[in-house]
Amino acid sequence: GAGVSQTPSNKVTEKGKYVELRCDPISGHTALYWYRQSLGQGPEFLIYFQGTGAADDSGLPNDRFFAVRPEGSVSTLKIQRTERGDSAVYLCASSPGQGNIQYFGAGTRLSVL
Amino acid sequence: RKEVEQDPGPFNVPEGATVAFNCTYSNSASQSFFWYRQDCRKEPKLLMSVYSSGNEDGRFTAQLNRASQYISLLIRDSKLSDSATYLCVVTFNSGNTGKLIFGQGTTLQVKP
């Protein structure tokens, strides 16, 4: 069956621009997570959705980062006024519910020039 | 101090060798423990869960020592295909988020 799908796979943007990253979870998975992985590091938690609501956004680094999941399926991570330090791989994972195994998408590699 | 610490390596071993990775975690409230495998430029994939009693899956053995807050992964008879980064992961049941806390990862390179 289809896994977690993330688009685009690569995104190059200029400092100060706005970007949107999309995650399409496994069908029926209610839990959705965003992580960010910088070069040479493990993934770091950003935000968790249970259904449509952000149940935990404690990992978002600042108010330039925002995520939505309006219908409880697809999620969009939005980054305003991008900075070079935002360059990383943004990973999305979904799970049948909190506490279950998380399945990761291939990620979006964001490069801010 | 990071919540989950690993030696980043790299560990360079010949085929057939036995190699062990260690990981320590700082939060005693940690409840669940995992090893994930990540190939170069790919997503992390669950390798195995880790239980206090220890568990084995083929050539892979994982151990958890709650008293020392220490997790290990042993790989026997290494194969070229084992070359990857191995991520130690913990999670907490309190707060009910299930978010994963990753270590930096340990890189393994198995050579012919």
Interface residues (C-beta under 8 A of the other chain):
Chain A: A31 Y33 Y35 G40 Q41 G42 P43 E44 F45 Y48 A55 D56 G59 L91 A93 S95 Q98 G99 N100 I101 Q102 F104 G105 A106 G107
Chain B: V4 P8 S32 K42 E43 P44 K45 L46 L87 V89 T91 N93 G95 N96 T97 G98 K99 L100 I101 F102 G103 Q104 G105
